[in-house]
Amino acid sequence: MIDRALVFFVFALVSITCLLALGAFQLAAAPPSFTKPILVGLSFMTLVIFILLKNVKKDQHQNFVLYYLLSIFGKFVIASIAVFVILQQDASSSNTNVVLFMISYVTFTIFEVIALLLVKRAKS
């Protein structure tokens, strides 16, 4: 059976990723040099977190909160390492890369929270 919530989530995630890429290339005077790795990495992390948290049982609220806090911590650590690597690899265009990273991070996190709330509300 096809999981409709997952199909919708992936479609919306790809759409948001494409919009962020389009915005990065259209709005920036010099497009960020790490656009693809930033967007693909954050999209993948968002998808994995959504799949893991979507499958937490309805009666395991404590586990859901624990897993979500752990996912935020893990995502933050990975994001910090990624920003550090970006700064080391391409210092000349670090501003545009970091701005794209932060906008993408916030956008994907907000999308993830909204999607999880909608899925959990639909299960109730």
C-alpha positions as CSV (number, residue, x, y, z in Angstrom):
1,M,0.0,0.0,0.0
2,I,1.3,3.4,-0.9
3,D,1.8,5.8,2.0
4,R,0.0,9.0,0.7
5,A,1.5,11.2,3.4
6,L,5.0,10.1,2.4
7,V,4.3,10.7,-1.3
8,F,2.9,14.1,-0.6
9,F,5.9,14.9,1.6
10,V,8.4,13.9,-1.0
11,F,6.6,15.9,-3.7
12,A,6.5,19.0,-1.5
13,L,10.1,18.5,-0.4
14,V,11.3,18.3,-4.0
15,S,9.2,21.4,-4.9
16,I,10.7,23.4,-2.0
17,T,14.2,22.2,-2.9
18,C,13.7,23.4,-6.5
19,L,12.3,26.7,-5.4
20,L,15.3,27.3,-3.1
21,A,17.7,26.4,-5.9
22,L,15.9,28.7,-8.3
23,G,16.0,31.5,-5.7
24,A,19.7,31.0,-5.0
25,F,20.5,31.4,-8.7
26,Q,18.1,34.2,-9.4
27,L,18.5,36.4,-6.4
28,A,22.2,36.2,-5.6
29,A,24.7,38.3,-7.6
30,A,27.1,35.3,-7.5
31,P,25.3,32.0,-7.0
32,P,26.5,30.0,-4.0
33,S,29.2,27.5,-5.0
34,F,27.8,24.8,-2.7
35,T,24.1,25.0,-3.7
36,K,23.7,21.4,-4.7
37,P,25.4,19.8,-1.7
38,I,23.6,22.1,0.7
39,L,20.1,21.5,-0.8
40,V,20.6,17.8,-1.3
41,G,22.0,17.3,2.2
42,L,19.3,19.2,4.0
43,S,16.6,17.6,1.9
44,F,17.9,14.1,2.7
45,M,18.2,14.8,6.4
46,T,14.6,16.2,6.4
47,L,13.3,13.2,4.6
48,V,15.0,10.7,7.0
49,I,13.8,12.6,10.1
50,F,10.3,12.7,8.7
51,I,10.2,9.0,8.0
52,L,11.6,8.1,11.4
53,L,9.3,10.4,13.3
54,K,6.2,9.6,11.3
55,N,6.4,6.0,12.3
56,V,6.4,6.6,16.1
57,K,3.3,5.1,17.5
58,K,0.5,7.3,18.7
59,D,0.7,6.2,22.3
60,Q,4.5,6.9,22.5
61,H,4.4,10.6,23.0
62,Q,7.5,10.6,25.3
63,N,9.4,8.7,22.6
64,F,8.3,11.1,19.9
65,V,9.5,14.1,21.9
66,L,12.8,12.4,22.7
67,Y,13.4,11.4,19.1
68,Y,12.5,14.8,17.8
69,L,14.9,16.5,20.2
70,L,17.6,14.0,19.3
71,S,16.9,14.7,15.6
72,I,17.2,18.5,16.1
73,F,20.5,18.0,18.0
74,G,21.9,15.6,15.3
75,K,20.7,17.9,12.5
76,F,22.4,20.9,14.3
77,V,25.7,19.1,14.7
78,I,25.8,17.9,11.1
79,A,24.8,21.4,10.0
80,S,27.6,23.0,12.0
81,I,30.2,20.6,10.5
82,A,28.8,21.3,7.0
83,V,29.1,25.1,7.5
84,F,32.6,24.7,8.9
85,V,33.6,22.6,5.8
86,I,32.0,25.1,3.4
87,L,33.9,28.0,5.1
88,Q,37.2,26.1,4.8
89,Q,36.6,25.0,1.2
90,D,35.4,28.3,-0.3
91,A,36.1,31.3,1.9
92,S,35.7,33.8,-1.0
93,S,31.9,33.1,-1.4
94,S,31.3,32.0,2.2
95,N,28.6,34.6,2.8
96,T,26.3,33.4,0.0
97,N,26.8,29.8,0.9
98,V,26.1,30.4,4.6
99,V,23.0,32.5,3.8
100,L,21.7,29.8,1.5
101,F,22.4,27.2,4.2
102,M,20.6,29.1,6.9
103,I,17.6,29.9,4.8
104,S,17.4,26.3,3.6
105,Y,17.8,24.9,7.2
106,V,15.0,27.1,8.6
107,T,12.7,26.4,5.6
108,F,13.2,22.6,5.7
109,T,12.8,22.6,9.5
110,I,9.6,24.6,9.4
111,F,8.3,22.3,6.6
112,E,9.2,19.2,8.6
113,V,7.4,20.4,11.7
114,I,4.3,21.4,9.8
115,A,4.2,18.0,8.0
116,L,4.7,16.0,11.2
117,L,1.9,18.0,12.9
118,L,-0.4,17.3,10.0
119,V,0.4,13.6,9.9
120,K,0.1,13.2,13.7
121,R,-3.2,15.2,13.7
122,A,-4.6,13.0,10.9
123,K,-3.7,9.8,12.9
124,S,-5.6,11.0,16.0
